[in-house]
Amino acid sequence: MNYKFWFIVGSQFLYGDEVLKTVDERAQEMARELSKRLPYELVYKVTAKTNKEITDVIKQANYDDSCAGVITWCHTFSPSKMWINGLAALQKPYCHFATQYNREIPNDEIDMDFMNLNQAAHGDREHGFIAARLRMPRKVIAGYWQDADVHNRISNWMKSAVGVAVSKDLKVMRFGDNMREVAVTEGDKVEVQAKLGWQVNTWAVGDLVKEMNAVNDTEIDALMEDYTAKYDIATDNIDAIRYQAREEIAIKKMLEREDCLAFTNTFQDLYGMEQLPGLASQDLMANGYGYGGEGDWKVAAMTAIMKAMGEGGNGASAFMEDYTYHLAKGNEYSLGAHMLEVCPSLAASDKKPRIETHHLGIGMNEKDPARLVFEGKEGDAIVVSLVDMGGRLRLICQDIVCVKPIMPMPNLPVARVMWQPLPNLATGIECWITAGGAHHTVLSYDVTAEQMKDWARMLDIEFVHITKDTTVDALEKELFLNDLAWKLK
Ligand code: MN
């Protein structure tokens, strides 16, 4: 989808045609110039002066699939009672951009004509009041429209809004059910569809096997060429890799046929398959698909959404699992990995990921599955977990610092990422567990906590952020108050 954002400028008839003409010209110029600096086009729609103009443009925005959100601004004063009907009907993410056309007050030029034309300082306050009064979920961004930091903030907000558009349209394909007895991967699929838009449905593993049997050698040869270009083949067991290619092609065909952007499977249900899809799932994730192991459809969906919110529409975001701790005093880390399925978008760029085959004792693997093995890159990142609290959803986000793994771990046959959670390992774990965060997460290097907060606000779900400043005491209080607030909502 070629997403766009709509620019709606508020005004009124009070100032006369000349002023309105100038506002219109400037709004066009701003949308044009901003579009060059933002990841998505900003389309100037109207300088609105009446209730009907506002209601009409909002209705159009609601029904245009390519419109991922609206950005409003008041060059002049725009009495906000005329915005009530439109804003009350708005179903798209909403950003109030508080800026003005001129950067500085022109000392000699400034007179009452200038003041009539350039009054965003109070126009934006009147506009802000009505959104507060209506309890609108919104983002307020203030600053000069030509400044890079402002472009960056609008860019990030736009990506969150695109995450909402992807969410509203998202289909998840489940091969089999969740891993038996696991609690956190459960959830209310009806509630999630009503709240986030996700269509989560199941397909038989037998249908996938049938699809795999229909894949021909020419298709496998082509994907093998692709693997060879992207990855280092570090095994003699070419048949195992070809089998993963067969799995990838079959899964992809089914995903495309059903228009699904995410999928799950579980090692407990591989009936008719020789290997758990490892390399297959990893390469699909590298191509933008979301995945969750053990039937975890929530993390599969969140992976797809956060990938779409990331750099270039397919960023460094991946399904992840906290596996093991390194508890050496003063040198504490969490080691993240999965049985097989870690997305190579996390890989450090100094080496190509290696394709290896190893025995996998868990599950019903008749043959050794091929998988990508690599080290994750260094850098600031977040881990995110969506949990079902019973009747509502909670999104938990923790700031982490990824490091080059501090030891080579030559016998570990899977991709690995190592990090320190904030504020430190012990408090970070205590906070995460207190909030009910899952063992599965989405780890992202390029989606920020602020973007996830905006995403959660747009979709009206609870957001919990564990940062360098979080304490267990403060978090417990926050969770208690949140619980009350969400019960009252
Ligand atoms: Mn797992």
Boltz pocket constraint, residues with backbone or C-beta under 6 A from the ligand:
constraints:
  - pocket:
      binder: B
      contacts: [[A, 293], [A, 294], [A, 321], [A, 338], [A, 440]]
      max_distance: 6.0
